[in-house]
């Protein structure tokens, strides 16, 4: 018999009421709701998630995407406007610094009170308090008012308290980035142990690495709507590519491609193709074969050189190649050059391929033209960085390193095949 999900939503949505003026708000209140003067602002809409026992959901998105609203719904801090939300078991949520703590109570008293409010017995919490203070590293300040603490100390205490009550579902908002490196390591170890014990987790983090390594599913929110959902490596790759594209908006104006003028060599078209000549494409899985087709014209007699560059959206040059580097010359009055890139090594991101037409020495640039659309590279692995480097691990104990589940080794010969 299948286990019931710890968390499940169906077309979940949340709208906040906004008013054009204070008078409009007063008019609605005084009319007891018979006059609707507010305008709904949908912070979240049509979100469907399922978290099984022991599962971990990572939520990514830019500021204002709806992540905090989603966590408040999960924690029961606000009711949904539409859709269904079902949560099974005890929930412990860390949404804000010191949320739920009273500034005039001591750290010890706050830990005890919070644990009882989360459903743990008073006697049990008294037994756990010392462990909580030790884990949070705040024993020396345990009996001083919380208002004298730093925000990081309060967050560490809150995390330690939430972990100690052994909830079925833990909700964390950027908690793993709190404190020094030693405490962050203890947090990661504690979360791992919590999951191994059957606990479920919802994690919001701007660290895509944490989401990839800790979670088994991910959700990308933008403008309150789900942009992508599923495998963490794929979802974080798409989000990273979108974020880089947004950061680089305006950096490349395709309509403003240089015009070399009449009677000058020029590039008339650039296409990104699959190697099977199955038409142009703008999305590619890292490691697949790729080809760039460059259509050129040369009204003169001088031989030419062709080059191709791949730039990231922040104008970082990622890689480049040219015919002059391979000892080739481009001759004739017109033609099509095809650059084949087997096992394309770039990892997840959004890149701009640009074709360059140069003189016979490869120095003077006659013309350059980017592709009509950027190339979106997706990756289904947890590798980081820009490029997949052919590699193989060996251990001092002897023999090739044993592959972990879901991974494999790669040697240079395989990459060149």
DRENDO-1510 file (C-alpha; in Angstrom, 1 decimal, always signed):
<recs>
REC; n; res; u; v; w
REC; 1; UNK; +0.0; +0.0; +0.0 .
REC; 2; UNK; +1.4; +3.4; -1.1 .
REC; 3; UNK; +2.2; +5.8; +1.7 .
REC; 4; UNK; +0.3; +9.1; +1.9 .
REC; 5; UNK; +2.2; +12.2; +0.9 .
REC; 6; UNK; +3.4; +14.4; +3.7 .
REC; 7; UNK; +2.6; +17.5; +1.6 .
REC; 8; UNK; +0.3; +17.7; -1.4 .
REC; 9; UNK; -1.2; +20.7; -3.3 .
REC; 10; UNK; -3.5; +21.0; -6.2 .
REC; 11; UNK; -3.8; +24.3; -8.2 .
REC; 12; UNK; -2.7; +26.2; -5.1 .
REC; 13; UNK; -3.1; +29.9; -5.2 .
REC; 14; UNK; -2.8; +33.0; -3.0 .
REC; 15; UNK; -4.0; +36.5; -3.7 .
REC; 16; UNK; -3.4; +39.5; -1.4 .
REC; 17; UNK; -5.8; +42.4; -1.3 .
REC; 18; UNK; -4.4; +45.7; -2.5 .
REC; 19; UNK; -6.2; +49.1; -2.3 .
REC; 20; UNK; -5.7; +52.2; -4.4 .
REC; 21; UNK; -6.1; +54.4; -1.4 .
REC; 22; UNK; -6.9; +54.4; +2.3 .
REC; 23; UNK; -10.4; +55.7; +1.6 .
REC; 24; UNK; -11.0; +52.7; -0.7 .
REC; 25; UNK; -10.0; +50.3; +2.2 .
REC; 26; UNK; -12.3; +52.2; +4.6 .
REC; 27; UNK; -15.2; +52.1; +2.2 .
REC; 28; UNK; -14.9; +48.3; +1.9 .
REC; 29; UNK; -14.6; +47.8; +5.7 .
REC; 30; UNK; -17.5; +50.1; +6.5 .
REC; 31; UNK; -19.8; +48.5; +3.9 .
REC; 32; UNK; -19.1; +45.1; +5.6 .
REC; 33; UNK; -17.8; +43.8; +2.3 .
REC; 34; UNK; -20.8; +44.7; +0.2 .
REC; 35; UNK; -18.6; +47.1; -1.7 .
REC; 36; UNK; -15.5; +45.5; -3.2 .
REC; 37; UNK; -12.9; +48.2; -3.5 .
REC; 38; UNK; -9.8; +46.0; -3.4 .
REC; 39; UNK; -7.8; +44.7; -6.4 .
REC; 40; UNK; -6.4; +41.1; -5.9 .
REC; 41; UNK; -2.7; +40.7; -6.4 .
REC; 42; UNK; -1.9; +37.0; -7.2 .
REC; 43; UNK; +1.4; +36.2; -5.5 .
REC; 44; UNK; +1.0; +32.5; -6.3 .
REC; 45; UNK; -1.2; +30.5; -8.7 .
REC; 46; UNK; -1.6; +27.0; -10.0 .
REC; 47; UNK; +1.1; +25.2; -8.0 .
REC; 48; UNK; +0.9; +21.4; -7.8 .
REC; 49; UNK; +3.5; +19.7; -5.6 .
REC; 50; UNK; +3.7; +16.3; -3.9 .
REC; 51; UNK; +6.3; +15.5; -1.2 .
REC; 52; UNK; +6.4; +11.8; -0.1 .
REC; 53; UNK; +7.6; +10.7; +3.3 .
REC; 54; UNK; +11.4; +11.1; +3.3 .
REC; 55; UNK; +11.3; +13.4; +0.2 .
REC; 56; UNK; +12.9; +16.8; -0.2 .
REC; 57; UNK; +11.6; +19.6; -2.4 .
REC; 58; UNK; +13.8; +22.5; -3.3 .
REC; 59; UNK; +12.3; +25.8; -4.3 .
REC; 60; UNK; +14.3; +28.3; -6.4 .
REC; 61; UNK; +13.4; +31.7; -7.9 .
REC; 62; UNK; +14.4; +35.3; -8.0 .
REC; 63; UNK; +13.3; +37.7; -5.3 .
REC; 64; UNK; +9.6; +38.4; -5.5 .
REC; 65; UNK; +8.9; +35.1; -7.3 .
REC; 66; UNK; +6.5; +33.8; -4.6 .
REC; 67; UNK; +8.8; +31.5; -2.6 .
REC; 68; UNK; +8.0; +33.1; +0.8 .
REC; 69; UNK; +4.3; +33.0; +0.1 .
REC; 70; UNK; +4.5; +29.4; -0.8 .
REC; 71; UNK; +6.3; +28.5; +2.5 .
REC; 72; UNK; +3.7; +30.5; +4.5 .
REC; 73; UNK; +1.0; +28.4; +3.0 .
REC; 74; UNK; +2.8; +25.2; +3.7 .
REC; 75; UNK; +3.4; +26.3; +7.3 .
REC; 76; UNK; -0.3; +27.3; +7.8 .
REC; 77; UNK; +0.7; +31.0; +8.5 .
REC; 78; UNK; -1.8; +32.1; +5.9 .
REC; 79; UNK; -4.8; +30.4; +4.2 .
REC; 80; UNK; -4.9; +29.7; +0.4 .
REC; 81; UNK; -7.2; +31.8; -1.8 .
REC; 82; UNK; -7.8; +28.9; -4.2 .
REC; 83; UNK; -6.8; +25.2; -4.6 .
REC; 84; UNK; -6.2; +22.5; -2.1 .
REC; 85; UNK; -3.5; +22.0; +0.4 .
REC; 86; UNK; -3.0; +18.9; +2.5 .
REC; 87; UNK; -0.2; +18.5; +5.2 .
REC; 88; UNK; +0.2; +15.3; +7.2 .
REC; 89; UNK; +1.8; +15.4; +10.6 .
REC; 90; UNK; +3.8; +17.9; +12.6 .
REC; 91; UNK; +5.3; +20.9; +10.7 .
REC; 92; UNK; +8.3; +22.9; +11.9 .
REC; 93; UNK; +9.0; +26.0; +9.8 .
REC; 94; UNK; +11.9; +28.4; +9.8 .
REC; 95; UNK; +10.7; +31.3; +7.7 .
REC; 96; UNK; +12.2; +34.4; +9.2 .
REC; 97; UNK; +15.0; +35.4; +11.6 .
REC; 98; UNK; +13.7; +34.7; +15.1 .
REC; 99; UNK; +10.1; +34.1; +13.9 .
REC; 100; UNK; +7.9; +33.1; +16.8 .
REC; 101; UNK; +10.5; +34.1; +19.5 .
REC; 102; UNK; +9.7; +36.8; +22.2 .
REC; 103; UNK; +12.6; +39.3; +22.6 .
REC; 104; UNK; +12.1; +39.6; +26.3 .
REC; 105; UNK; +12.3; +35.9; +27.0 .
REC; 106; UNK; +15.7; +34.2; +27.4 .
REC; 107; UNK; +17.0; +31.8; +24.8 .
REC; 108; UNK; +16.2; +28.8; +27.1 .
REC; 109; UNK; +12.6; +30.0; +27.6 .
REC; 110; UNK; +12.1; +30.7; +23.9 .
REC; 111; UNK; +13.3; +27.2; +23.0 .
REC; 112; UNK; +11.0; +25.6; +25.6 .
REC; 113; UNK; +8.0; +27.7; +24.5 .
REC; 114; UNK; +8.5; +27.1; +20.8 .
REC; 115; UNK; +8.9; +23.4; +21.2 .
REC; 116; UNK; +5.6; +23.2; +23.2 .
REC; 117; UNK; +3.8; +25.2; +20.5 .
REC; 118; UNK; +5.1; +22.8; +17.9 .
REC; 119; UNK; +3.4; +19.9; +19.8 .
REC; 120; UNK; +6.2; +18.6; +22.0 .
REC; 121; UNK; +5.4; +17.9; +25.7 .
REC; 122; UNK; +6.8; +20.3; +28.3 .
REC; 123; UNK; +8.7; +17.6; +30.1 .
REC; 124; UNK; +10.2; +16.4; +26.9 .
REC; 125; UNK; +11.3; +19.9; +25.9 .
REC; 126; UNK; +12.9; +20.4; +29.3 .
REC; 127; UNK; +15.0; +17.3; +28.6 .
REC; 128; UNK; +15.9; +18.5; +25.1 .
REC; 129; UNK; +16.7; +22.1; +25.9 .
REC; 130; UNK; +20.3; +21.5; +26.8 .
REC; 131; UNK; +20.9; +19.5; +23.6 .
REC; 132; UNK; +19.3; +22.4; +21.6 .
REC; 133; UNK; +21.5; +25.0; +23.2 .
REC; 134; UNK; +24.6; +22.9; +22.7 .
REC; 135; UNK; +23.8; +22.3; +19.0 .
REC; 136; UNK; +23.1; +26.0; +18.4 .
REC; 137; UNK; +26.3; +27.0; +20.2 .
REC; 138; UNK; +24.5; +29.5; +22.4 .
REC; 139; UNK; +24.8; +27.9; +25.8 .
REC; 140; UNK; +26.8; +30.9; +27.2 .
REC; 141; UNK; +23.9; +33.3; +26.3 .
REC; 142; UNK; +21.1; +30.9; +27.1 .
REC; 143; UNK; +19.7; +32.9; +30.1 .
REC; 144; UNK; +19.9; +36.4; +28.6 .
REC; 145; UNK; +17.0; +38.1; +26.8 .
REC; 146; UNK; +16.8; +37.3; +23.1 .
REC; 147; UNK; +16.9; +41.0; +22.3 .
REC; 148; UNK; +20.6; +41.0; +23.2 .
REC; 149; UNK; +21.3; +38.3; +20.7 .
REC; 150; UNK; +22.5; +38.6; +17.1 .
REC; 151; UNK; +20.1; +37.6; +14.4 .
REC; 152; UNK; +22.3; +34.7; +13.5 .
REC; 153; UNK; +22.2; +33.3; +17.0 .
REC; 154; UNK; +18.4; +33.5; +17.0 .
REC; 155; UNK; +18.2; +31.7; +13.7 .
REC; 156; UNK; +20.6; +28.9; +15.0 .
REC; 157; UNK; +18.4; +28.5; +18.1 .
REC; 158; UNK; +15.3; +28.3; +15.9 .
REC; 159; UNK; +16.8; +25.7; +13.6 .
REC; 160; UNK; +18.0; +23.6; +16.5 .
REC; 161; UNK; +14.6; +23.8; +18.2 .
REC; 162; UNK; +12.7; +22.8; +15.0 .
REC; 163; UNK; +15.1; +19.9; +14.5 .
REC; 164; UNK; +14.7; +18.6; +18.1 .
REC; 165; UNK; +10.9; +18.2; +18.0 .
REC; 166; UNK; +11.3; +15.7; +15.2 .
REC; 167; UNK; +8.6; +17.0; +12.8 .
REC; 168; UNK; +7.3; +15.0; +9.9 .
REC; 169; UNK; +7.8; +18.1; +7.6 .
REC; 170; UNK; +10.5; +20.7; +8.0 .
REC; 171; UNK; +10.4; +24.0; +6.1 .
REC; 172; UNK; +13.6; +25.9; +5.8 .
REC; 173; UNK; +14.2; +29.3; +4.2 .
REC; 174; UNK; +17.9; +30.0; +3.6 .
REC; 175; UNK; +18.8; +28.5; +7.0 .
REC; 176; UNK; +21.7; +26.5; +5.7 .
REC; 177; UNK; +23.6; +29.8; +5.0 .
REC; 178; UNK; +23.4; +31.0; +8.7 .
REC; 179; UNK; +26.3; +30.9; +11.0 .
REC; 180; UNK; +30.0; +30.1; +10.5 .
REC; 181; UNK; +31.3; +27.2; +8.4 .
REC; 182; UNK; +31.3; +24.8; +11.3 .
REC; 183; UNK; +27.6; +25.4; +12.1 .
REC; 184; UNK; +26.7; +25.2; +8.4 .
REC; 185; UNK; +28.3; +21.8; +8.3 .
REC; 186; UNK; +26.4; +20.6; +11.3 .
REC; 187; UNK; +23.2; +21.9; +9.7 .
REC; 188; UNK; +23.8; +19.9; +6.6 .
REC; 189; UNK; +24.7; +16.8; +8.6 .
REC; 190; UNK; +21.5; +17.2; +10.7 .
REC; 191; UNK; +19.3; +17.7; +7.7 .
REC; 192; UNK; +20.8; +14.5; +6.1 .
REC; 193; UNK; +20.2; +12.6; +9.3 .
REC; 194; UNK; +16.6; +14.0; +9.5 .
REC; 195; UNK; +15.9; +12.7; +6.0 .
REC; 196; UNK; +17.5; +9.3; +6.6 .
REC; 197; UNK; +15.1; +9.0; +9.6 .
REC; 198; UNK; +12.1; +9.4; +7.3 .
REC; 199; UNK; +11.6; +13.2; +7.7 .
REC; 200; UNK; +10.4; +15.3; +4.7 .
REC; 201; UNK; +11.9; +18.7; +3.8 .
REC; 202; UNK; +11.0; +21.8; +1.9 .
REC; 203; UNK; +14.1; +24.0; +1.3 .
REC; 204; UNK; +14.2; +27.5; -0.2 .
REC; 205; UNK; +17.7; +28.5; -1.1 .
REC; 206; UNK; +19.6; +30.7; -3.5 .
REC; 207; UNK; +22.4; +28.1; -3.4 .
REC; 208; UNK; +21.7; +25.9; -6.4 .
REC; 209; UNK; +24.4; +23.5; -5.3 .
REC; 210; UNK; +22.5; +22.9; -2.0 .
REC; 211; UNK; +19.3; +22.3; -3.9 .
REC; 212; UNK; +21.0; +19.8; -6.3 .
REC; 213; UNK; +22.7; +17.9; -3.5 .
REC; 214; UNK; +20.0; +17.8; -0.8 .
REC; 215; UNK; +16.7; +17.6; -2.7 .
REC; 216; UNK; +15.3; +14.9; -4.9 .
REC; 217; UNK; +12.8; +17.3; -6.7 .
REC; 218; UNK; +12.9; +21.0; -7.4 .
REC; 219; UNK; +10.4; +23.8; -8.3 .
REC; 220; UNK; +11.2; +27.0; -10.1 .
REC; 221; UNK; +8.8; +29.9; -9.4 .
REC; 222; UNK; +8.7; +33.1; -11.3 .
REC; 223; UNK; +6.0; +35.7; -11.0 .
REC; 224; UNK; +4.0; +33.3; -8.7 .
REC; 225; UNK; +3.8; +30.6; -11.4 .
REC; 226; UNK; +5.6; +27.3; -11.9 .
REC; 227; UNK; +8.2; +27.6; -14.7 .
REC; 228; UNK; +9.8; +24.2; -14.3 .
REC; 229; UNK; +9.4; +21.2; -11.9 .
REC; 230; UNK; +11.1; +17.9; -11.5 .
REC; 231; UNK; +14.7; +16.7; -11.4 .
REC; 232; UNK; +16.8; +19.2; -9.4 .
REC; 233; UNK; +19.7; +19.2; -11.9 .
REC; 234; UNK; +17.4; +20.0; -14.8 .
REC; 235; UNK; +15.3; +22.6; -13.0 .
REC; 236; UNK; +18.3; +24.5; -11.5 .
REC; 237; UNK; +20.0; +24.4; -14.9 .
REC; 238; UNK; +17.0; +26.1; -16.5 .
REC; 239; UNK; +16.8; +28.6; -13.7 .
REC; 240; UNK; +20.5; +29.4; -13.9 .
REC; 241; UNK; +20.2; +29.9; -17.7 .
REC; 242; UNK; +17.2; +32.2; -17.3 .
REC; 243; UNK; +18.9; +34.2; -14.5 .
REC; 244; UNK; +22.0; +34.7; -16.7 .
REC; 245; UNK; +19.8; +35.7; -19.6 .
REC; 246; UNK; +18.0; +38.3; -17.4 .
REC; 247; UNK; +21.3; +39.6; -16.1 .
REC; 248; UNK; +22.6; +40.1; -19.6 .
REC; 249; UNK; +19.5; +41.6; -21.2 .
REC; 250; UNK; +20.4; +44.3; -23.5 .
REC; 251; UNK; +24.0; +43.1; -23.8 .
REC; 252; UNK; +23.5; +41.7; -27.3 .
REC; 253; UNK; +21.3; +43.5; -29.8 .
REC; 254; UNK; +20.8; +41.2; -32.8 .
REC; 255; UNK; +19.0; +43.9; -34.8 .
REC; 256; UNK; +22.1; +46.1; -34.5 .
REC; 257; UNK; +24.4; +43.6; -36.2 .
REC; 258; UNK; +27.1; +45.4; -38.1 .
REC; 259; UNK; +26.5; +46.0; -41.8 .
REC; 260; UNK; +29.8; +45.8; -43.7 .
REC; 261; UNK; +28.3; +47.9; -46.6 .
REC; 262; UNK; +28.2; +47.2; -50.3 .
REC; 263; UNK; +30.9; +45.2; -52.0 .
REC; 264; UNK; +32.2; +43.9; -48.7 .
REC; 265; UNK; +32.4; +40.3; -47.4 .
REC; 266; UNK; +29.4; +39.5; -45.2 .
REC; 267; UNK; +27.7; +36.8; -43.3 .
REC; 268; UNK; +24.1; +36.5; -44.4 .
REC; 269; UNK; +22.8; +33.9; -42.0 .
REC; 270; UNK; +23.9; +31.7; -39.0 .
REC; 271; UNK; +22.1; +28.6; -37.8 .
REC; 272; UNK; +22.5; +26.2; -34.9 .
REC; 273; UNK; +21.8; +22.7; -36.1 .
REC; 274; UNK; +21.8; +19.1; -34.9 .
REC; 275; UNK; +24.4; +17.0; -36.7 .
REC; 276; UNK; +21.7; +15.0; -38.4 .
REC; 277; UNK; +20.7; +18.1; -40.4 .
REC; 278; UNK; +17.2; +18.0; -38.8 .
REC; 279; UNK; +16.7; +21.8; -38.8 .
REC; 280; UNK; +17.7; +24.7; -36.6 .
REC; 281; UNK; +17.5; +24.3; -32.8 .
REC; 282; UNK; +17.8; +26.6; -29.8 .
REC; 283; UNK; +17.9; +24.0; -27.0 .
REC; 284; UNK; +20.5; +21.4; -26.5 .
REC; 285; UNK; +21.4; +18.8; -23.9 .
REC; 286; UNK; +25.0; +19.0; -22.7 .
REC; 287; UNK; +27.0; +16.3; -24.4 .
REC; 288; UNK; +24.9; +16.1; -27.6 .
REC; 289; UNK; +26.4; +16.8; -31.0 .
REC; 290; UNK; +26.0; +20.3; -32.4 .
REC; 291; UNK; +26.8; +22.1; -35.7 .
REC; 292; UNK; +26.9; +25.7; -36.7 .
REC; 293; UNK; +26.1; +26.6; -40.3 .
REC; 294; UNK; +27.5; +30.0; -41.6 .
REC; 295; UNK; +26.2; +31.4; -44.9 .
REC; 296; UNK; +28.7; +33.9; -46.4 .
REC; 297; UNK; +29.3; +36.0; -49.5 .
REC; 298; UNK; +32.6; +37.5; -50.8 .
REC; 299; UNK; +32.4; +39.9; -53.7 .
REC; 300; UNK; +36.2; +40.3; -53.7 .
REC; 301; UNK; +39.1; +38.0; -54.6 .
REC; 302; UNK; +40.9; +37.8; -51.2 .
REC; 303; UNK; +40.5; +34.5; -49.3 .
REC; 304; UNK; +38.7; +34.8; -45.9 .
REC; 305; UNK; +38.7; +33.2; -42.5 .
REC; 306; UNK; +35.7; +32.2; -40.4 .
REC; 307; UNK; +35.4; +32.0; -36.7 .
REC; 308; UNK; +32.8; +31.1; -34.1 .
REC; 309; UNK; +32.6; +32.3; -30.5 .
REC; 310; UNK; +30.3; +31.3; -27.6 .
REC; 311; UNK; +29.7; +34.1; -25.1 .
REC; 312; UNK; +27.7; +33.9; -21.9 .
REC; 313; UNK; +25.0; +36.5; -21.2 .
REC; 314; UNK; +27.4; +38.6; -19.0 .
REC; 315; UNK; +29.7; +38.9; -22.1 .
REC; 316; UNK; +32.2; +36.3; -20.8 .
REC; 317; UNK; +33.9; +34.5; -23.7 .
REC; 318; UNK; +33.5; +30.8; -23.0 .
REC; 319; UNK; +35.2; +29.3; -26.1 .
REC; 320; UNK; +36.2; +30.2; -29.6 .
REC; 321; UNK; +37.6; +28.6; -32.7 .
REC; 322; UNK; +38.5; +29.6; -36.3 .
REC; 323; UNK; +39.5; +28.2; -39.6 .
REC; 324; UNK; +42.9; +29.9; -39.4 .
REC; 325; UNK; +43.7; +27.9; -36.2 .
REC; 326; UNK; +43.1; +24.7; -38.2 .
REC; 327; UNK; +45.1; +25.8; -41.3 .
REC; 328; UNK; +42.1; +26.4; -43.6 .
REC; 329; UNK; +41.2; +29.2; -46.0 .
REC; 330; UNK; +37.7; +30.2; -47.2 .
REC; 331; UNK; +37.7; +30.8; -51.0 .
REC; 332; UNK; +35.0; +31.6; -53.6 .
REC; 333; UNK; +32.3; +34.1; -54.0 .
REC; 334; UNK; +29.8; +32.5; -51.6 .
REC; 335; UNK; +29.1; +29.3; -49.7 .
REC; 336; UNK; +28.2; +27.6; -46.5 .
REC; 337; UNK; +30.6; +26.6; -43.8 .
REC; 338; UNK; +29.7; +24.0; -41.3 .
REC; 339; UNK; +31.4; +23.7; -37.9 .
REC; 340; UNK; +30.7; +20.4; -36.2 .
REC; 341; UNK; +31.0; +20.2; -32.4 .
REC; 342; UNK; +30.6; +16.6; -31.3 .
REC; 343; UNK; +29.8; +15.9; -27.6 .
REC; 344; UNK; +29.3; +19.6; -27.0 .
REC; 345; UNK; +30.9; +20.1; -23.5 .
REC; 346; UNK; +29.2; +23.3; -22.2 .
REC; 347; UNK; +27.1; +22.7; -19.1 .
REC; 348; UNK; +23.8; +24.3; -18.3 .
REC; 349; UNK; +23.4; +27.9; -19.3 .
REC; 350; UNK; +22.3; +30.3; -22.0 .
REC; 351; UNK; +24.9; +31.2; -24.6 .
REC; 352; UNK; +25.2; +33.4; -27.7 .
REC; 353; UNK; +26.9; +31.8; -30.7 .
REC; 354; UNK; +28.5; +34.5; -32.9 .
REC; 355; UNK; +30.0; +33.9; -36.4 .
REC; 356; UNK; +32.9; +36.1; -37.5 .
REC; 357; UNK; +34.2; +36.8; -41.0 .
REC; 358; UNK; +37.8; +37.9; -41.1 .
REC; 359; UNK; +40.6; +38.6; -43.6 .
REC; 360; UNK; +43.0; +36.0; -44.8 .
REC; 361; UNK; +45.3; +36.5; -41.8 .
REC; 362; UNK; +42.4; +36.2; -39.3 .
REC; 363; UNK; +43.1; +39.7; -38.0 .
REC; 364; UNK; +40.7; +42.2; -39.5 .
REC; 365; UNK; +37.1; +41.5; -38.9 .
REC; 366; UNK; +34.9; +42.2; -41.9 .
REC; 367; UNK; +31.6; +41.2; -40.4 .
REC; 368; UNK; +30.1; +39.4; -37.4 .
REC; 369; UNK; +26.6; +38.0; -36.9 .
REC; 370; UNK; +25.0; +36.3; -33.9 .
REC; 371; UNK; +22.4; +33.5; -34.2 .
REC; 372; UNK; +18.8; +34.6; -34.3 .
REC; 373; UNK; +18.2; +33.1; -30.9 .
REC; 374; UNK; +20.4; +32.2; -28.0 .
REC; 375; UNK; +21.4; +28.6; -27.4 .
REC; 376; UNK; +20.0; +27.1; -24.2 .
REC; 377; UNK; +22.1; +24.3; -22.9 .
REC; 378; UNK; +20.5; +22.0; -20.3 .
REC; 379; UNK; +22.3; +19.3; -18.2 .
REC; 380; UNK; +20.8; +16.4; -16.4 .
REC; 381; UNK; +23.8; +15.9; -14.1 .
REC; 382; UNK; +24.9; +17.6; -10.9 .
REC; 383; UNK; +28.2; +18.9; -12.4 .
REC; 384; UNK; +29.1; +22.6; -11.7 .
REC; 385; UNK; +30.8; +25.2; -13.8 .
REC; 386; UNK; +30.8; +26.0; -17.5 .
REC; 387; UNK; +32.4; +23.0; -19.2 .
REC; 388; UNK; +32.3; +19.2; -18.7 .
REC; 389; UNK; +35.9; +18.1; -18.6 .
REC; 390; UNK; +36.7; +14.5; -19.7 .
REC; 391; UNK; +38.0; +12.8; -16.6 .
REC; 392; UNK; +38.5; +9.6; -14.7 .
REC; 393; UNK; +39.0; +9.0; -10.9 .
REC; 394; UNK; +41.4; +6.5; -9.4 .
REC; 395; UNK; +42.0; +5.7; -5.8 .
REC; 396; UNK; +45.3; +5.2; -4.1 .
REC; 397; UNK; +44.0; +1.9; -2.8 .
REC; 398; UNK; +44.1; +0.7; -6.4 .
REC; 399; UNK; +41.7; +0.2; -9.3 .
REC; 400; UNK; +39.2; +2.6; -10.8 .
REC; 401; UNK; +36.9; +4.4; -8.4 .
REC; 402; UNK; +33.6; +2.6; -8.0 .
REC; 403; UNK; +30.8; +4.6; -9.5 .
REC; 404; UNK; +28.1; +5.9; -7.2 .
REC; 405; UNK; +24.5; +5.2; -8.1 .
REC; 406; UNK; +23.4; +7.5; -11.0 .
REC; 407; UNK; +26.9; +8.5; -11.9 .
REC; 408; UNK; +29.6; +7.2; -14.3 .
REC; 409; UNK; +33.2; +7.8; -15.1 .
REC; 410; UNK; +34.3; +9.3; -18.4 .
REC; 411; UNK; +37.7; +9.0; -20.0 .
REC; 412; UNK; +39.2; +11.2; -22.7 .
REC; 413; UNK; +38.9; +8.4; -25.4 .
REC; 414; UNK; +35.2; +8.2; -24.8 .
REC; 415; UNK; +34.7; +11.9; -25.0 .
REC; 416; UNK; +36.6; +12.0; -28.4 .
REC; 417; UNK; +34.7; +9.1; -29.8 .
</recs>
